[in-house]
C-alpha cells in the first residue's frame, strides 16, 4: 500500500525538519495498522491524502492522519 500525505508547508514553517518529523510520525502510526505501507510526505500549499488503499482503508488512514495532527503538540513543536 502506498500512502502520500500532502500538507500545507505554510502551517509548519516555524518547525525545523518538519517534513522528516511528519514522515517519521506518520510512518510509525500507519505501520501499526498496515505493516507493509510505504509512507511519503510532500510539502505543498494544500492538504491531502493520496493512496491506493480501498475505500474502507482510506477512511482508516484519514482517521490516523487526523489523530496524528490532533496530537501534534506532543511531537511537532518548534525547537528553541
N, CA, C and O atoms as a GROMACS GRO file, in nm:
protein
  320
    1UNK      N    1   0.085  -0.118   0.000
    1UNK     CA    2   0.000   0.000   0.000
    1UNK      C    3   0.089   0.124   0.000
    1UNK      O    4   0.188   0.131   0.073
    2UNK      N    5   0.053   0.219  -0.081
    2UNK     CA    6   0.124   0.347  -0.087
    2UNK      C    7   0.039   0.453  -0.020
    2UNK      O    8  -0.082   0.462  -0.042
    3UNK      N    9   0.103   0.534   0.063
    3UNK     CA   10   0.034   0.643   0.131
    3UNK      C   11   0.119   0.769   0.115
    3UNK      O   12   0.236   0.769   0.153
    4UNK      N   13   0.061   0.874   0.060
    4UNK     CA   14   0.131   1.002   0.048
    4UNK      C   15   0.047   1.109   0.114
    4UNK      O   16  -0.067   1.135   0.074
    5UNK      N   17   0.105   1.172   0.214
    5UNK     CA   18   0.040   1.283   0.282
    5UNK      C   19   0.092   1.412   0.221
    5UNK      O   20   0.213   1.436   0.217
    6UNK      N   21   0.002   1.494   0.173
    6UNK     CA   22   0.037   1.626   0.120
    6UNK      C   23  -0.009   1.726   0.225
    6UNK      O   24  -0.126   1.729   0.263
    7UNK      N   25   0.085   1.808   0.271
    7UNK     CA   26   0.049   1.902   0.377
    7UNK      C   27   0.091   2.043   0.338
    7UNK      O   28   0.182   2.064   0.258
    8UNK      N   29   0.023   2.138   0.395
    8UNK     CA   30   0.049   2.280   0.367
    8UNK      C   31   0.173   2.323   0.445
    8UNK      O   32   0.168   2.336   0.567
    9UNK      N   33   0.282   2.344   0.374
    9UNK     CA   34   0.409   2.377   0.439
    9UNK      C   35   0.404   2.509   0.512
    9UNK      O   36   0.487   2.534   0.600
   10UNK      N   37   0.309   2.594   0.479
   10UNK     CA   38   0.298   2.724   0.548
   10UNK      C   39   0.254   2.706   0.693
   10UNK      O   40   0.280   2.792   0.777
   11UNK      N   41   0.187   2.595   0.722
   11UNK     CA   42   0.140   2.571   0.859
   11UNK      C   43   0.249   2.524   0.953
   11UNK      O   44   0.231   2.529   1.075
   12UNK      N   45   0.361   2.478   0.900
   12UNK     CA   46   0.469   2.427   0.984
   12UNK      C   47   0.602   2.494   0.952
   12UNK      O   48   0.709   2.438   0.979
   13UNK      N   49   0.597   2.612   0.897
   13UNK     CA   50   0.717   2.684   0.857
   13UNK      C   51   0.814   2.711   0.970
   13UNK      O   52   0.934   2.722   0.947
   14UNK      N   53   0.763   2.722   1.093
   14UNK     CA   54   0.848   2.752   1.206
   14UNK      C   55   0.908   2.627   1.270
   14UNK      O   56   0.986   2.637   1.365
   15UNK      N   57   0.872   2.510   1.219
   15UNK     CA   58   0.921   2.384   1.275
   15UNK      C   59   1.040   2.334   1.194
   15UNK      O   60   1.029   2.312   1.073
   16UNK      N   61   1.151   2.316   1.259
   16UNK     CA   62   1.272   2.268   1.194
   16UNK      C   63   1.255   2.122   1.155
   16UNK      O   64   1.204   2.042   1.234
   17UNK      N   65   1.296   2.086   1.036
   17UNK     CA   66   1.286   1.948   0.985
   17UNK      C   67   1.143   1.895   0.989
   17UNK      O   68   1.122   1.777   1.018
   18UNK      N   69   1.046   1.980   0.962
   18UNK     CA   70   0.905   1.941   0.972
   18UNK      C   71   0.873   1.821   0.884
   18UNK      O   72   0.804   1.729   0.928
   19UNK      N   73   0.922   1.820   0.762
   19UNK     CA   74   0.888   1.712   0.669
   19UNK      C   75   0.935   1.577   0.722
   19UNK      O   76   0.858   1.480   0.721
   20UNK      N   77   1.059   1.568   0.768
   20UNK     CA   78   1.109   1.440   0.818
   20UNK      C   79   1.040   1.399   0.948
   20UNK      O   80   1.019   1.280   0.972
   21UNK      N   81   1.005   1.496   1.031
   21UNK     CA   82   0.934   1.464   1.156
   21UNK      C   83   0.792   1.416   1.128
   21UNK      O   84   0.744   1.323   1.193
   22UNK      N   85   0.725   1.480   1.033
   22UNK     CA   86   0.590   1.437   0.995
   22UNK      C   87   0.595   1.297   0.933
   22UNK      O   88   0.513   1.212   0.965
   23UNK      N   89   0.692   1.274   0.845
   23UNK     CA   90   0.703   1.143   0.782
   23UNK      C   91   0.731   1.034   0.884
   23UNK      O   92   0.671   0.926   0.877
   24UNK      N   93   0.820   1.059   0.979
   24UNK     CA   94   0.851   0.959   1.081
   24UNK      C   95   0.730   0.927   1.167
   24UNK      O   96   0.702   0.810   1.195
   25UNK      N   97   0.657   1.029   1.208
   25UNK     CA   98   0.539   1.008   1.293
   25UNK      C   99   0.429   0.936   1.216
   25UNK      O  100   0.365   0.845   1.269
   26UNK      N  101   0.407   0.976   1.092
   26UNK     CA  102   0.303   0.912   1.011
   26UNK      C  103   0.339   0.766   0.982
   26UNK      O  104   0.252   0.679   0.989
   27UNK      N  105   0.463   0.740   0.950
   27UNK     CA  106   0.508   0.603   0.925
   27UNK      C  107   0.484   0.516   1.047
   27UNK      O  108   0.432   0.405   1.035
   28UNK      N  109   0.521   0.566   1.163
   28UNK     CA  110   0.502   0.490   1.288
   28UNK      C  111   0.355   0.455   1.309
   28UNK      O  112   0.322   0.341   1.341
   29UNK      N  113   0.269   0.552   1.291
   29UNK     CA  114   0.126   0.532   1.316
   29UNK      C  115   0.060   0.444   1.210
   29UNK      O  116  -0.022   0.358   1.243
   30UNK      N  117   0.094   0.466   1.084
   30UNK     CA  118   0.031   0.389   0.976
   30UNK      C  119   0.077   0.243   0.982
   30UNK      O  120  -0.004   0.152   0.964
   31UNK      N  121   0.206   0.220   1.008
   31UNK     CA  122   0.256   0.084   1.006
   31UNK      C  123   0.211   0.002   1.127
   31UNK      O  124   0.229  -0.120   1.128
   32UNK      N  125   0.154   0.064   1.227
   32UNK     CA  126   0.091  -0.012   1.336
   32UNK      C  127  -0.030  -0.087   1.283
   32UNK      O  128  -0.062  -0.197   1.330
   33UNK      N  129  -0.098  -0.028   1.186
   33UNK     CA  130  -0.220  -0.086   1.130
   33UNK      C  131  -0.192  -0.158   0.998
   33UNK      O  132  -0.243  -0.267   0.974
   34UNK      N  133  -0.112  -0.096   0.913
   34UNK     CA  134  -0.079  -0.150   0.781
   34UNK      C  135   0.074  -0.167   0.774
   34UNK      O  136   0.144  -0.077   0.728
   35UNK      N  137   0.122  -0.282   0.817
   35UNK     CA  138   0.266  -0.304   0.832
   35UNK      C  139   0.344  -0.289   0.701
   35UNK      O  140   0.462  -0.252   0.704
   36UNK      N  141   0.281  -0.315   0.588
   36UNK     CA  142   0.351  -0.310   0.460
   36UNK      C  143   0.339  -0.175   0.389
   36UNK      O  144   0.382  -0.161   0.274
   37UNK      N  145   0.283  -0.077   0.455
   37UNK     CA  146   0.259   0.053   0.391
   37UNK      C  147   0.390   0.127   0.365
   37UNK      O  148   0.480   0.129   0.448
   38UNK      N  149   0.396   0.188   0.248
   38UNK     CA  150   0.508   0.276   0.212
   38UNK      C  151   0.457   0.419   0.226
   38UNK      O  152   0.365   0.461   0.154
   39UNK      N  153   0.517   0.494   0.318
   39UNK     CA  154   0.467   0.627   0.353
   39UNK      C  155   0.562   0.734   0.300
   39UNK      O  156   0.684   0.724   0.313
   40UNK      N  157   0.503   0.837   0.240
   40UNK     CA  158   0.578   0.954   0.192
   40UNK      C  159   0.502   1.078   0.232
   40UNK      O  160   0.381   1.075   0.253
   41UNK      N  161   0.574   1.188   0.243
   41UNK     CA  162   0.508   1.317   0.266
   41UNK      C  163   0.560   1.417   0.164
   41UNK      O  164   0.675   1.410   0.121
   42UNK      N  165   0.472   1.510   0.127
   42UNK     CA  166   0.509   1.615   0.032
   42UNK      C  167   0.462   1.749   0.085
   42UNK      O  168   0.342   1.770   0.105
   43UNK      N  169   0.556   1.839   0.110
   43UNK     CA  170   0.515   1.974   0.149
   43UNK      C  171   0.471   2.053   0.026
   43UNK      O  172   0.546   2.066  -0.070
   44UNK      N  173   0.351   2.105   0.030
   44UNK     CA  174   0.297   2.184  -0.080
   44UNK      C  175   0.216   2.299  -0.021
   44UNK      O  176   0.244   2.343   0.091
   45UNK      N  177   0.120   2.347  -0.094
   45UNK     CA  178   0.036   2.455  -0.043
   45UNK      C  179  -0.110   2.412  -0.033
   45UNK      O  180  -0.202   2.492  -0.050
   46UNK      N  181  -0.129   2.285  -0.007
   46UNK     CA  182  -0.263   2.231   0.016
   46UNK      C  183  -0.249   2.106   0.102
   46UNK      O  184  -0.138   2.056   0.123
   47UNK      N  185  -0.359   2.057   0.153
   47UNK     CA  186  -0.360   1.935   0.232
   47UNK      C  187  -0.430   1.826   0.154
   47UNK      O  188  -0.526   1.852   0.081
   48UNK      N  189  -0.384   1.703   0.169
   48UNK     CA  190  -0.449   1.592   0.102
   48UNK      C  191  -0.385   1.460   0.139
   48UNK      O  192  -0.278   1.455   0.199
   49UNK      N  193  -0.452   1.354   0.102
   49UNK     CA  194  -0.405   1.219   0.128
   49UNK      C  195  -0.425   1.138   0.000
   49UNK      O  196  -0.538   1.118  -0.044
   50UNK      N  197  -0.315   1.091  -0.058
   50UNK     CA  198  -0.322   1.008  -0.178
   50UNK      C  199  -0.281   0.866  -0.140
   50UNK      O  200  -0.180   0.846  -0.072
   51UNK      N  201  -0.360   0.770  -0.183
   51UNK     CA  202  -0.331   0.631  -0.152
   51UNK      C  203  -0.397   0.539  -0.253
   51UNK      O  204  -0.494   0.575  -0.319
   52UNK      N  205  -0.342   0.419  -0.263
   52UNK     CA  206  -0.404   0.317  -0.348
   52UNK      C  207  -0.488   0.221  -0.263
   52UNK      O  208  -0.526   0.114  -0.310
   53UNK      N  209  -0.518   0.260  -0.141
   53UNK     CA  210  -0.595   0.176  -0.049
   53UNK      C  211  -0.742   0.170  -0.089
   53UNK      O  212  -0.792   0.254  -0.164
   54UNK      N  213  -0.810   0.070  -0.036
   54UNK     CA  214  -0.954   0.058  -0.058
   54UNK      C  215  -1.026   0.173   0.013
   54UNK      O  216  -0.967   0.244   0.094
   55UNK      N  217  -1.153   0.188  -0.017
   55UNK     CA  218  -1.231   0.297   0.044
   55UNK      C  219  -1.233   0.285   0.196
   55UNK      O  220  -1.218   0.385   0.266
   56UNK      N  221  -1.251   0.165   0.248
   56UNK     CA  222  -1.255   0.147   0.394
   56UNK      C  223  -1.118   0.171   0.457
   56UNK      O  224  -1.109   0.230   0.564
   57UNK      N  225  -1.011   0.126   0.390
   57UNK     CA  226  -0.876   0.151   0.442
   57UNK      C  227  -0.841   0.299   0.435
   57UNK      O  228  -0.770   0.351   0.521
   58UNK      N  229  -0.890   0.367   0.332
   58UNK     CA  230  -0.864   0.511   0.320
   58UNK      C  231  -0.931   0.586   0.435
   58UNK      O  232  -0.876   0.684   0.484
   59UNK      N  233  -1.048   0.542   0.478
   59UNK     CA  234  -1.114   0.604   0.593
   59UNK      C  235  -1.032   0.583   0.720
   59UNK      O  236  -1.022   0.674   0.803
   60UNK      N  237  -0.973   0.466   0.734
   60UNK     CA  238  -0.886   0.439   0.849
   60UNK      C  239  -0.764   0.530   0.844
   60UNK      O  240  -0.724   0.587   0.946
   61UNK      N  241  -0.704   0.544   0.726
   61UNK     CA  242  -0.587   0.631   0.710
   61UNK      C  243  -0.621   0.776   0.742
   61UNK      O  244  -0.544   0.846   0.807
   62UNK      N  245  -0.736   0.821   0.697
   62UNK     CA  246  -0.778   0.959   0.725
   62UNK      C  247  -0.791   0.981   0.875
   62UNK      O  248  -0.754   1.086   0.926
   63UNK      N  249  -0.844   0.882   0.946
   63UNK     CA  250  -0.857   0.893   1.091
   63UNK      C  251  -0.720   0.896   1.158
   63UNK      O  252  -0.699   0.972   1.253
   64UNK      N  253  -0.626   0.815   1.109
   64UNK     CA  254  -0.490   0.814   1.162
   64UNK      C  255  -0.426   0.951   1.145
   64UNK      O  256  -0.364   1.003   1.238
   65UNK      N  257  -0.440   1.010   1.026
   65UNK     CA  258  -0.382   1.142   1.000
   65UNK      C  259  -0.445   1.247   1.090
   65UNK      O  260  -0.375   1.332   1.146
   66UNK      N  261  -0.576   1.242   1.104
   66UNK     CA  262  -0.645   1.339   1.190
   66UNK      C  263  -0.596   1.328   1.335
   66UNK      O  264  -0.569   1.429   1.399
   67UNK      N  265  -0.586   1.206   1.386
   67UNK     CA  266  -0.538   1.187   1.523
   67UNK      C  267  -0.394   1.233   1.538
   67UNK      O  268  -0.357   1.290   1.640
   68UNK      N  269  -0.313   1.208   1.436
   68UNK     CA  270  -0.173   1.247   1.440
   68UNK      C  271  -0.160   1.399   1.455
   68UNK      O  272  -0.082   1.447   1.538
   69UNK      N  273  -0.236   1.473   1.376
   69UNK     CA  274  -0.227   1.618   1.385
   69UNK      C  275  -0.298   1.672   1.509
   69UNK      O  276  -0.262   1.780   1.558
   70UNK      N  277  -0.397   1.601   1.561
   70UNK     CA  278  -0.458   1.640   1.689
   70UNK      C  279  -0.355   1.630   1.802
   70UNK      O  280  -0.360   1.707   1.897
   71UNK      N  281  -0.263   1.534   1.791
   71UNK     CA  282  -0.158   1.512   1.891
   71UNK      C  283  -0.030   1.588   1.859
   71UNK      O  284   0.072   1.567   1.925
   72UNK      N  285  -0.032   1.675   1.760
   72UNK     CA  286   0.090   1.741   1.712
   72UNK      C  287   0.163   1.820   1.819
   72UNK      O  288   0.285   1.835   1.812
   73UNK      N  289   0.092   1.871   1.917
   73UNK     CA  290   0.158   1.948   2.024
   73UNK      C  291   0.258   1.862   2.100
   73UNK      O  292   0.350   1.914   2.164
   74UNK      N  293   0.241   1.731   2.095
   74UNK     CA  294   0.330   1.639   2.166
   74UNK      C  295   0.456   1.606   2.086
   74UNK      O  296   0.558   1.573   2.146
   75UNK      N  297   0.452   1.614   1.955
   75UNK     CA  298   0.566   1.568   1.876
   75UNK      C  299   0.613   1.667   1.768
   75UNK      O  300   0.722   1.651   1.715
   76UNK      N  301   0.533   1.766   1.736
   76UNK     CA  302   0.569   1.860   1.629
   76UNK      C  303   0.570   2.002   1.685
   76UNK      O  304   0.477   2.079   1.664
   77UNK      N  305   0.676   2.033   1.755
   77UNK     CA  306   0.686   2.164   1.816
   77UNK      C  307   0.812   2.234   1.767
   77UNK      O  308   0.913   2.169   1.739
   78UNK      N  309   0.807   2.365   1.757
   78UNK     CA  310   0.927   2.439   1.717
   78UNK      C  311   1.038   2.420   1.820
   78UNK      O  312   1.013   2.422   1.940
   79UNK      N  313   1.158   2.400   1.772
   79UNK     CA  314   1.271   2.384   1.863
   79UNK      C  315   1.318   2.520   1.909
   79UNK      O  316   1.318   2.616   1.833
   80UNK      N  317   1.358   2.525   2.031
   80UNK     CA  318   1.404   2.651   2.092
   80UNK      C  319   1.543   2.684   2.043
   80UNK      O  320   1.600   2.786   2.082
   0.00000   0.00000   0.00000
